[in-house]
């Protein structure tokens, strides 16, 4: 755990964007011993799940309509902007104006206005292979900085940034989506590190490879110097600059909301041998299921719901278990249909995976 707050407050404050059911919030609260104080989620049913779990955190609503000058600054700003246009299973429109994934520009505007000391970002592995089309700025050579067609066909992929270890360093060629994000963070005077890892690395019985980035402020932001005005009216606000120190906060207790994550972390890597009953039930998946049962501390629910008319459907409770969430975190929300529960869970962040990634980036 790291303590960035020197103002005397007992907890670091998190602002949450594209919040979903709060998977990234759980990880950041756990790693930084922090608390989410406001969030932004457009999907009303999913927002109700978040409000139930964080009852004192207001929902700022649609990120495209927020006046950031009226929003209280936070120590850590987090978000997993929509992945539809960079996902390997989507149309691969890329990180571009007018796309869902292009909402990253609004998160960048929030960073510019609120000036947090840390920024945590999560997204799918497609950030590494999807192109980014940059918004035009006055004096820019737009054709030189952007691919002629944002669709990542073979020709476009060949001219994307060739070196994944220096993403965002060369703005004269079409950027990968992650390169554009890192480039923006650098423009915002943030030093960023990123990592990609599969959920199976923390013991989950599936791959679910995701990208995580953690950025920290390097120098104070001069008042009035706004670097992203080309994005439109960002309604910049001001915040007090804080020191950034790493200490061991042994005098503080972890949030009760994330105490279960510490238990999961402590079980990663434990040797697990499935018993005969598990082998009989799960067959070739027995090893993976037994390991995740041990890490989560609860048995796997039935994986499917049977329907005579439509056949079997994934059981929301099973998907919730796959994500490592406490039982009922999403499925207790009776105002979500089963399809809405599956969608919310499928679009969410696995807390243990995110916690391991953030801890690695801090180290």
VOKOLKOL-618010 format. One record per residue (C-alpha): residue number from 1; residue in three letters; x, y, z. Coordinates in steps of 0.1 Angstrom, whole numbers. Each point is the difference from the previous one (the first is absolute). Layout:
BEGIN
<rec seq="NUM" type="Ala" px="X" py="Y" pz="Z"/>
...
END
This chain:
BEGIN
<rec seq="1" type="Unk" px="0" py="0" pz="0"/>
<rec seq="2" type="Unk" px="11" py="35" pz="-7"/>
<rec seq="3" type="Unk" px="-11" py="33" pz="16"/>
<rec seq="4" type="Unk" px="0" py="30" pz="-22"/>
<rec seq="5" type="Unk" px="-20" py="23" pz="23"/>
<rec seq="6" type="Unk" px="18" py="25" pz="21"/>
<rec seq="7" type="Unk" px="-29" py="23" pz="7"/>
<rec seq="8" type="Unk" px="-10" py="-17" pz="32"/>
<rec seq="9" type="Unk" px="-30" py="-19" pz="-14"/>
<rec seq="10" type="Unk" px="-3" py="-36" pz="12"/>
<rec seq="11" type="Unk" px="-6" py="-14" pz="-35"/>
<rec seq="12" type="Unk" px="11" py="8" pz="-36"/>
<rec seq="13" type="Unk" px="-29" py="10" pz="-22"/>
<rec seq="14" type="Unk" px="-9" py="-17" pz="-33"/>
<rec seq="15" type="Unk" px="-20" py="14" pz="-29"/>
<rec seq="16" type="Unk" px="-14" py="-28" pz="-21"/>
<rec seq="17" type="Unk" px="-9" py="2" pz="-38"/>
<rec seq="18" type="Unk" px="-17" py="-26" pz="-21"/>
<rec seq="19" type="Unk" px="-5" py="-17" pz="34"/>
<rec seq="20" type="Unk" px="-21" py="-31" pz="-9"/>
<rec seq="21" type="Unk" px="-5" py="-22" pz="31"/>
<rec seq="22" type="Unk" px="32" py="14" pz="16"/>
<rec seq="23" type="Unk" px="26" py="-26" pz="-7"/>
<rec seq="24" type="Unk" px="28" py="25" pz="-6"/>
<rec seq="25" type="Unk" px="-11" py="20" pz="31"/>
<rec seq="26" type="Unk" px="3" py="-31" pz="22"/>
<rec seq="27" type="Unk" px="35" py="-6" pz="-12"/>
<rec seq="28" type="Unk" px="11" py="37" pz="4"/>
<rec seq="29" type="Unk" px="-16" py="2" pz="34"/>
<rec seq="30" type="Unk" px="18" py="-31" pz="10"/>
<rec seq="31" type="Unk" px="34" py="9" pz="-13"/>
<rec seq="32" type="Unk" px="0" py="37" pz="11"/>
<rec seq="33" type="Unk" px="-22" py="-4" pz="31"/>
<rec seq="34" type="Unk" px="-23" py="26" pz="-16"/>
<rec seq="35" type="Unk" px="-37" py="8" pz="-4"/>
<rec seq="36" type="Unk" px="-21" py="8" pz="-30"/>
<rec seq="37" type="Unk" px="-18" py="33" pz="6"/>
<rec seq="38" type="Unk" px="-18" py="5" pz="-33"/>
<rec seq="39" type="Unk" px="-5" py="-20" pz="-32"/>
<rec seq="40" type="Unk" px="-12" py="4" pz="-36"/>
<rec seq="41" type="Unk" px="-21" py="-28" pz="-16"/>
<rec seq="42" type="Unk" px="-25" py="6" pz="-28"/>
<rec seq="43" type="Unk" px="-17" py="-35" pz="1"/>
<rec seq="44" type="Unk" px="-28" py="6" pz="26"/>
<rec seq="45" type="Unk" px="-5" py="-37" pz="12"/>
<rec seq="46" type="Unk" px="38" py="-5" pz="4"/>
<rec seq="47" type="Unk" px="3" py="34" pz="17"/>
<rec seq="48" type="Unk" px="-26" py="-12" pz="26"/>
<rec seq="49" type="Unk" px="23" py="-29" pz="8"/>
<rec seq="50" type="Unk" px="29" py="24" pz="6"/>
<rec seq="51" type="Unk" px="-22" py="23" pz="21"/>
<rec seq="52" type="Unk" px="-11" py="-29" pz="21"/>
<rec seq="53" type="Unk" px="37" py="-10" pz="7"/>
<rec seq="54" type="Unk" px="12" py="36" pz="4"/>
<rec seq="55" type="Unk" px="-31" py="16" pz="15"/>
<rec seq="56" type="Unk" px="16" py="34" pz="8"/>
<rec seq="57" type="Unk" px="16" py="5" pz="-34"/>
<rec seq="58" type="Unk" px="-21" py="21" pz="-24"/>
<rec seq="59" type="Unk" px="-3" py="-9" pz="-37"/>
<rec seq="60" type="Unk" px="12" py="29" pz="-22"/>
<rec seq="61" type="Unk" px="-17" py="-17" pz="-30"/>
<rec seq="62" type="Unk" px="9" py="4" pz="-36"/>
<rec seq="63" type="Unk" px="37" py="8" pz="-2"/>
<rec seq="64" type="Unk" px="-5" py="22" pz="-31"/>
<rec seq="65" type="Unk" px="-22" py="24" pz="19"/>
<rec seq="66" type="Unk" px="19" py="4" pz="32"/>
<rec seq="67" type="Unk" px="13" py="35" pz="10"/>
<rec seq="68" type="Unk" px="33" py="-9" pz="15"/>
<rec seq="69" type="Unk" px="4" py="34" pz="16"/>
<rec seq="70" type="Unk" px="-29" py="-10" pz="23"/>
<rec seq="71" type="Unk" px="15" py="-33" pz="10"/>
<rec seq="72" type="Unk" px="20" py="-5" pz="32"/>
<rec seq="73" type="Unk" px="36" py="-10" pz="-8"/>
<rec seq="74" type="Unk" px="12" py="-35" pz="10"/>
<rec seq="75" type="Unk" px="34" py="-16" pz="7"/>
<rec seq="76" type="Unk" px="-5" py="-28" pz="-25"/>
<rec seq="77" type="Unk" px="-21" py="0" pz="-32"/>
<rec seq="78" type="Unk" px="-8" py="-34" pz="-15"/>
<rec seq="79" type="Unk" px="-19" py="-13" pz="-29"/>
<rec seq="80" type="Unk" px="-4" py="-27" pz="-26"/>
<rec seq="81" type="Unk" px="-13" py="19" pz="-30"/>
<rec seq="82" type="Unk" px="-22" py="-20" pz="-24"/>
<rec seq="83" type="Unk" px="18" py="-27" pz="-19"/>
<rec seq="84" type="Unk" px="-25" py="-8" pz="-29"/>
<rec seq="85" type="Unk" px="21" py="17" pz="-27"/>
<rec seq="86" type="Unk" px="34" py="-14" pz="11"/>
<rec seq="87" type="Unk" px="-12" py="-35" pz="10"/>
<rec seq="88" type="Unk" px="13" py="-29" pz="-22"/>
<rec seq="89" type="Unk" px="-36" py="-12" pz="-2"/>
<rec seq="90" type="Unk" px="-14" py="33" pz="-11"/>
<rec seq="91" type="Unk" px="1" py="20" pz="-33"/>
<rec seq="92" type="Unk" px="35" py="14" pz="9"/>
<rec seq="93" type="Unk" px="-9" py="36" pz="-8"/>
<rec seq="94" type="Unk" px="28" py="10" pz="24"/>
<rec seq="95" type="Unk" px="5" py="29" pz="23"/>
<rec seq="96" type="Unk" px="-16" py="28" pz="-20"/>
<rec seq="97" type="Unk" px="-24" py="29" pz="4"/>
<rec seq="98" type="Unk" px="-36" py="-10" pz="-1"/>
<rec seq="99" type="Unk" px="6" py="-36" pz="11"/>
<rec seq="100" type="Unk" px="-9" py="-14" pz="34"/>
<rec seq="101" type="Unk" px="37" py="-7" pz="7"/>
<rec seq="102" type="Unk" px="6" py="36" pz="-10"/>
<rec seq="103" type="Unk" px="-15" py="10" pz="33"/>
<rec seq="104" type="Unk" px="36" py="-2" pz="13"/>
<rec seq="105" type="Unk" px="2" py="36" pz="-11"/>
<rec seq="106" type="Unk" px="-25" py="9" pz="27"/>
<rec seq="107" type="Unk" px="20" py="-19" pz="26"/>
<rec seq="108" type="Unk" px="31" py="19" pz="-11"/>
<rec seq="109" type="Unk" px="-20" py="33" pz="4"/>
<rec seq="110" type="Unk" px="-9" py="-11" pz="36"/>
<rec seq="111" type="Unk" px="36" py="-7" pz="8"/>
<rec seq="112" type="Unk" px="10" py="35" pz="-14"/>
<rec seq="113" type="Unk" px="-27" py="17" pz="21"/>
<rec seq="114" type="Unk" px="3" py="-19" pz="33"/>
<rec seq="115" type="Unk" px="38" py="-5" pz="1"/>
<rec seq="116" type="Unk" px="0" py="-33" pz="20"/>
<rec seq="117" type="Unk" px="33" py="-13" pz="13"/>
<rec seq="118" type="Unk" px="-7" py="-35" pz="-14"/>
<rec seq="119" type="Unk" px="-20" py="-13" pz="-30"/>
<rec seq="120" type="Unk" px="-9" py="-37" pz="-4"/>
<rec seq="121" type="Unk" px="-13" py="-13" pz="-33"/>
<rec seq="122" type="Unk" px="-12" py="-34" pz="-11"/>
<rec seq="123" type="Unk" px="-10" py="-13" pz="-34"/>
<rec seq="124" type="Unk" px="2" py="-30" pz="-23"/>
<rec seq="125" type="Unk" px="30" py="-14" pz="-19"/>
<rec seq="126" type="Unk" px="-13" py="16" pz="-32"/>
<rec seq="127" type="Unk" px="16" py="33" pz="12"/>
<rec seq="128" type="Unk" px="33" py="-15" pz="-12"/>
<rec seq="129" type="Unk" px="-11" py="-7" pz="-36"/>
<rec seq="130" type="Unk" px="-28" py="25" pz="-8"/>
<rec seq="131" type="Unk" px="9" py="33" pz="-16"/>
<rec seq="132" type="Unk" px="-7" py="35" pz="14"/>
<rec seq="133" type="Unk" px="-12" py="28" pz="-21"/>
<rec seq="134" type="Unk" px="10" py="33" pz="16"/>
<rec seq="135" type="Unk" px="-24" py="30" pz="2"/>
<rec seq="136" type="Unk" px="13" py="27" pz="-23"/>
<rec seq="137" type="Unk" px="18" py="30" pz="16"/>
<rec seq="138" type="Unk" px="8" py="33" pz="-15"/>
<rec seq="139" type="Unk" px="31" py="-3" pz="-21"/>
<rec seq="140" type="Unk" px="1" py="-38" pz="1"/>
<rec seq="141" type="Unk" px="8" py="-21" pz="-31"/>
<rec seq="142" type="Unk" px="-30" py="-22" pz="6"/>
<rec seq="143" type="Unk" px="8" py="-24" pz="-29"/>
<rec seq="144" type="Unk" px="35" py="-7" pz="13"/>
<rec seq="145" type="Unk" px="-12" py="-7" pz="36"/>
<rec seq="146" type="Unk" px="-29" py="-22" pz="-8"/>
<rec seq="147" type="Unk" px="-7" py="-31" pz="-21"/>
<rec seq="148" type="Unk" px="-20" py="5" pz="-32"/>
<rec seq="149" type="Unk" px="-25" py="-25" pz="13"/>
<rec seq="150" type="Unk" px="-5" py="-8" pz="37"/>
<rec seq="151" type="Unk" px="-10" py="-35" pz="-8"/>
<rec seq="152" type="Unk" px="30" py="-22" pz="9"/>
<rec seq="153" type="Unk" px="5" py="-18" pz="-32"/>
<rec seq="154" type="Unk" px="34" py="-16" pz="-7"/>
<rec seq="155" type="Unk" px="14" py="32" pz="-16"/>
<rec seq="156" type="Unk" px="-10" py="21" pz="30"/>
<rec seq="157" type="Unk" px="14" py="-24" pz="25"/>
<rec seq="158" type="Unk" px="34" py="0" pz="-18"/>
<rec seq="159" type="Unk" px="4" py="38" pz="4"/>
<rec seq="160" type="Unk" px="-11" py="1" pz="36"/>
<rec seq="161" type="Unk" px="26" py="6" pz="27"/>
<rec seq="162" type="Unk" px="24" py="-29" pz="-5"/>
<rec seq="163" type="Unk" px="15" py="-1" pz="35"/>
<rec seq="164" type="Unk" px="-25" py="-8" pz="28"/>
<rec seq="165" type="Unk" px="26" py="10" pz="26"/>
<rec seq="166" type="Unk" px="0" py="36" pz="-12"/>
<rec seq="167" type="Unk" px="-37" py="6" pz="-6"/>
<rec seq="168" type="Unk" px="-9" py="36" pz="-4"/>
<rec seq="169" type="Unk" px="36" py="12" pz="-4"/>
<rec seq="170" type="Unk" px="-2" py="7" pz="-38"/>
<rec seq="171" type="Unk" px="-31" py="21" pz="-9"/>
<rec seq="172" type="Unk" px="10" py="2" pz="-36"/>
<rec seq="173" type="Unk" px="-14" py="-34" pz="-9"/>
<rec seq="174" type="Unk" px="-35" py="-14" pz="7"/>
<rec seq="175" type="Unk" px="-1" py="-8" pz="36"/>
<rec seq="176" type="Unk" px="-13" py="-32" pz="16"/>
<rec seq="177" type="Unk" px="-30" py="8" pz="23"/>
<rec seq="178" type="Unk" px="22" py="-6" pz="31"/>
<rec seq="179" type="Unk" px="27" py="22" pz="-15"/>
<rec seq="180" type="Unk" px="-25" py="28" pz="-3"/>
<rec seq="181" type="Unk" px="-11" py="-4" pz="36"/>
<rec seq="182" type="Unk" px="36" py="0" pz="12"/>
<rec seq="183" type="Unk" px="7" py="30" pz="-22"/>
<rec seq="184" type="Unk" px="-29" py="20" pz="15"/>
<rec seq="185" type="Unk" px="11" py="-9" pz="35"/>
<rec seq="186" type="Unk" px="35" py="13" pz="-7"/>
<rec seq="187" type="Unk" px="-15" py="32" pz="-14"/>
<rec seq="188" type="Unk" px="-19" py="3" pz="33"/>
<rec seq="189" type="Unk" px="33" py="-2" pz="19"/>
<rec seq="190" type="Unk" px="-6" py="-35" pz="12"/>
<rec seq="191" type="Unk" px="26" py="-28" pz="1"/>
<rec seq="192" type="Unk" px="-18" py="-33" pz="-9"/>
<rec seq="193" type="Unk" px="9" py="-36" pz="2"/>
<rec seq="194" type="Unk" px="-21" py="-28" pz="-15"/>
<rec seq="195" type="Unk" px="-3" py="-37" pz="2"/>
<rec seq="196" type="Unk" px="-21" py="-27" pz="-18"/>
<rec seq="197" type="Unk" px="-8" py="-32" pz="18"/>
<rec seq="198" type="Unk" px="-26" py="-28" pz="-2"/>
<rec seq="199" type="Unk" px="-25" py="-7" pz="28"/>
<rec seq="200" type="Unk" px="14" py="-36" pz="2"/>
<rec seq="201" type="Unk" px="32" py="15" pz="15"/>
<rec seq="202" type="Unk" px="-20" py="6" pz="32"/>
<rec seq="203" type="Unk" px="-15" py="-35" pz="-2"/>
<rec seq="204" type="Unk" px="-32" py="7" pz="-18"/>
<rec seq="205" type="Unk" px="-12" py="-28" pz="-23"/>
<rec seq="206" type="Unk" px="0" py="22" pz="-31"/>
<rec seq="207" type="Unk" px="24" py="22" pz="-19"/>
<rec seq="208" type="Unk" px="-17" py="34" pz="-3"/>
<rec seq="209" type="Unk" px="32" py="19" pz="-9"/>
<rec seq="210" type="Unk" px="-3" py="37" pz="10"/>
<rec seq="211" type="Unk" px="23" py="31" pz="-1"/>
<rec seq="212" type="Unk" px="5" py="21" pz="31"/>
<rec seq="213" type="Unk" px="18" py="34" pz="2"/>
<rec seq="214" type="Unk" px="9" py="20" pz="30"/>
<rec seq="215" type="Unk" px="12" py="36" pz="-3"/>
<rec seq="216" type="Unk" px="14" py="24" pz="26"/>
<rec seq="217" type="Unk" px="4" py="37" pz="-2"/>
<rec seq="218" type="Unk" px="36" py="11" pz="-6"/>
<rec seq="219" type="Unk" px="-1" py="38" pz="2"/>
<rec seq="220" type="Unk" px="-26" py="26" pz="11"/>
<rec seq="221" type="Unk" px="-24" py="11" pz="-27"/>
<rec seq="222" type="Unk" px="3" py="38" pz="-6"/>
<rec seq="223" type="Unk" px="-33" py="18" pz="6"/>
<rec seq="224" type="Unk" px="-17" py="7" pz="-32"/>
<rec seq="225" type="Unk" px="22" py="-22" pz="-22"/>
<rec seq="226" type="Unk" px="-24" py="-24" pz="-15"/>
<rec seq="227" type="Unk" px="15" py="-24" pz="-25"/>
<rec seq="228" type="Unk" px="-31" py="-17" pz="-14"/>
<rec seq="229" type="Unk" px="-20" py="30" pz="-12"/>
<rec seq="230" type="Unk" px="-1" py="-16" pz="-34"/>
<rec seq="231" type="Unk" px="-24" py="-25" pz="14"/>
<rec seq="232" type="Unk" px="-27" py="26" pz="5"/>
<rec seq="233" type="Unk" px="-13" py="19" pz="30"/>
<rec seq="234" type="Unk" px="14" py="-19" pz="30"/>
<rec seq="235" type="Unk" px="-12" py="25" pz="26"/>
<rec seq="236" type="Unk" px="33" py="-3" pz="19"/>
<rec seq="237" type="Unk" px="0" py="3" pz="38"/>
<rec seq="238" type="Unk" px="28" py="3" pz="24"/>
<rec seq="239" type="Unk" px="12" py="-21" pz="29"/>
<rec seq="240" type="Unk" px="26" py="2" pz="27"/>
<rec seq="241" type="Unk" px="33" py="-17" pz="-8"/>
<rec seq="242" type="Unk" px="9" py="-28" pz="24"/>
<rec seq="243" type="Unk" px="32" py="-18" pz="8"/>
<rec seq="244" type="Unk" px="4" py="-36" pz="-12"/>
<rec seq="245" type="Unk" px="16" py="-22" pz="26"/>
<rec seq="246" type="Unk" px="1" py="-37" pz="5"/>
<rec seq="247" type="Unk" px="-3" py="-10" pz="37"/>
<rec seq="248" type="Unk" px="-12" py="-31" pz="18"/>
<rec seq="249" type="Unk" px="-33" py="9" pz="16"/>
<rec seq="250" type="Unk" px="0" py="-27" pz="27"/>
<rec seq="251" type="Unk" px="-20" py="23" pz="22"/>
<rec seq="252" type="Unk" px="-30" py="-2" pz="-23"/>
<rec seq="253" type="Unk" px="-24" py="-28" pz="-6"/>
<rec seq="254" type="Unk" px="-11" py="-13" pz="-34"/>
<rec seq="255" type="Unk" px="-35" py="9" pz="-12"/>
<rec seq="256" type="Unk" px="-25" py="-27" pz="11"/>
<rec seq="257" type="Unk" px="-13" py="2" pz="-36"/>
<rec seq="258" type="Unk" px="33" py="-16" pz="-13"/>
<rec seq="259" type="Unk" px="11" py="-22" pz="29"/>
<rec seq="260" type="Unk" px="-9" py="-31" pz="-20"/>
<rec seq="261" type="Unk" px="25" py="10" pz="-27"/>
<rec seq="262" type="Unk" px="28" py="-3" pz="25"/>
<rec seq="263" type="Unk" px="-11" py="-36" pz="7"/>
<rec seq="264" type="Unk" px="0" py="-7" pz="-37"/>
<rec seq="265" type="Unk" px="34" py="14" pz="-5"/>
<rec seq="266" type="Unk" px="14" py="-21" pz="28"/>
<rec seq="267" type="Unk" px="-12" py="-32" pz="-17"/>
<rec seq="268" type="Unk" px="15" py="6" pz="-35"/>
<rec seq="269" type="Unk" px="26" py="-27" pz="-7"/>
<rec seq="270" type="Unk" px="-12" py="-24" pz="27"/>
<rec seq="271" type="Unk" px="3" py="-36" pz="-12"/>
<rec seq="272" type="Unk" px="-35" py="-14" pz="-7"/>
<rec seq="273" type="Unk" px="-10" py="-35" pz="-9"/>
<rec seq="274" type="Unk" px="-36" py="-6" pz="-10"/>
<rec seq="275" type="Unk" px="-18" py="-27" pz="19"/>
<rec seq="276" type="Unk" px="-19" py="-28" pz="-17"/>
<rec seq="277" type="Unk" px="-33" py="17" pz="1"/>
<rec seq="278" type="Unk" px="14" py="31" pz="-18"/>
<rec seq="279" type="Unk" px="16" py="-22" pz="-26"/>
<rec seq="280" type="Unk" px="-33" py="-19" pz="-6"/>
<rec seq="281" type="Unk" px="-19" py="33" pz="-3"/>
<rec seq="282" type="Unk" px="24" py="21" pz="-21"/>
<rec seq="283" type="Unk" px="21" py="-26" pz="-19"/>
<rec seq="284" type="Unk" px="30" py="17" pz="-17"/>
<rec seq="285" type="Unk" px="-9" py="33" pz="16"/>
<rec seq="286" type="Unk" px="3" py="-14" pz="35"/>
<rec seq="287" type="Unk" px="35" py="14" pz="7"/>
<rec seq="288" type="Unk" px="-9" py="35" pz="-10"/>
<rec seq="289" type="Unk" px="-34" py="0" pz="18"/>
<rec seq="290" type="Unk" px="16" py="-14" pz="32"/>
<rec seq="291" type="Unk" px="27" py="26" pz="0"/>
<rec seq="292" type="Unk" px="-25" py="29" pz="-4"/>
<rec seq="293" type="Unk" px="-23" py="-15" pz="26"/>
<rec seq="294" type="Unk" px="29" py="1" pz="24"/>
<rec seq="295" type="Unk" px="10" py="35" pz="-9"/>
<rec seq="296" type="Unk" px="-35" py="14" pz="2"/>
<rec seq="297" type="Unk" px="-9" py="-20" pz="31"/>
<rec seq="298" type="Unk" px="-33" py="-13" pz="-14"/>
<rec seq="299" type="Unk" px="-12" py="-28" pz="-23"/>
<rec seq="300" type="Unk" px="-8" py="6" pz="-36"/>
<rec seq="301" type="Unk" px="-37" py="5" pz="-8"/>
<rec seq="302" type="Unk" px="-18" py="-19" pz="-27"/>
<rec seq="303" type="Unk" px="15" py="14" pz="-33"/>
<rec seq="304" type="Unk" px="-32" py="1" pz="-20"/>
<rec seq="305" type="Unk" px="-38" py="6" pz="2"/>
<rec seq="306" type="Unk" px="-21" py="-24" pz="-19"/>
<rec seq="307" type="Unk" px="-29" py="12" pz="-21"/>
<rec seq="308" type="Unk" px="-22" py="-24" pz="-20"/>
<rec seq="309" type="Unk" px="-7" py="26" pz="-26"/>
<rec seq="310" type="Unk" px="34" py="15" pz="-6"/>
<rec seq="311" type="Unk" px="24" py="-26" pz="15"/>
<rec seq="312" type="Unk" px="27" py="7" pz="26"/>
<rec seq="313" type="Unk" px="12" py="36" pz="8"/>
<rec seq="314" type="Unk" px="29" py="11" pz="21"/>
<rec seq="315" type="Unk" px="-10" py="3" pz="36"/>
<rec seq="316" type="Unk" px="7" py="35" pz="13"/>
<rec seq="317" type="Unk" px="11" py="-14" pz="34"/>
<rec seq="318" type="Unk" px="26" py="-21" pz="-17"/>
<rec seq="319" type="Unk" px="14" py="30" pz="-20"/>
<rec seq="320" type="Unk" px="0" py="20" pz="32"/>
<rec seq="321" type="Unk" px="21" py="-28" pz="16"/>
<rec seq="322" type="Unk" px="23" py="0" pz="-30"/>
<rec seq="323" type="Unk" px="6" py="37" pz="6"/>
<rec seq="324" type="Unk" px="10" py="-7" pz="36"/>
<rec seq="325" type="Unk" px="-27" py="22" pz="14"/>
<rec seq="326" type="Unk" px="-18" py="-7" pz="33"/>
<rec seq="327" type="Unk" px="-31" py="-20" pz="-4"/>
<rec seq="328" type="Unk" px="-29" py="23" pz="-10"/>
<rec seq="329" type="Unk" px="21" py="31" pz="-8"/>
<rec seq="330" type="Unk" px="-20" py="3" pz="-33"/>
<rec seq="331" type="Unk" px="-24" py="-29" pz="1"/>
<rec seq="332" type="Unk" px="-18" py="13" pz="31"/>
<rec seq="333" type="Unk" px="-12" py="30" pz="-20"/>
<rec seq="334" type="Unk" px="-35" py="-11" pz="-8"/>
<rec seq="335" type="Unk" px="-5" py="31" pz="-22"/>
<rec seq="336" type="Unk" px="24" py="-15" pz="-26"/>
<rec seq="337" type="Unk" px="-13" py="-27" pz="-23"/>
<rec seq="338" type="Unk" px="22" py="-31" pz="-4"/>
<rec seq="339" type="Unk" px="12" py="14" pz="-34"/>
<rec seq="340" type="Unk" px="9" py="33" pz="16"/>
<rec seq="341" type="Unk" px="19" py="-18" pz="27"/>
<rec seq="342" type="Unk" px="20" py="-19" pz="-25"/>
<rec seq="343" type="Unk" px="7" py="31" pz="-20"/>
<rec seq="344" type="Unk" px="11" py="19" pz="31"/>
<rec seq="345" type="Unk" px="22" py="-28" pz="11"/>
<rec seq="346" type="Unk" px="16" py="-5" pz="-34"/>
<rec seq="347" type="Unk" px="8" py="37" pz="-3"/>
<rec seq="348" type="Unk" px="15" py="2" pz="35"/>
<rec seq="349" type="Unk" px="35" py="-2" pz="15"/>
<rec seq="350" type="Unk" px="12" py="-29" pz="20"/>
<rec seq="351" type="Unk" px="11" py="15" pz="33"/>
<rec seq="352" type="Unk" px="28" py="-25" pz="9"/>
<rec seq="353" type="Unk" px="15" py="3" pz="-35"/>
<rec seq="354" type="Unk" px="-1" py="38" pz="2"/>
<rec seq="355" type="Unk" px="15" py="0" pz="35"/>
<rec seq="356" type="Unk" px="29" py="-22" pz="-11"/>
<rec seq="357" type="Unk" px="7" py="22" pz="-30"/>
<rec seq="358" type="Unk" px="-1" py="32" pz="20"/>
<rec seq="359" type="Unk" px="22" py="-14" pz="27"/>
<rec seq="360" type="Unk" px="25" py="-11" pz="-27"/>
<rec seq="361" type="Unk" px="0" py="35" pz="-15"/>
<rec seq="362" type="Unk" px="7" py="15" pz="34"/>
<rec seq="363" type="Unk" px="29" py="-23" pz="6"/>
END
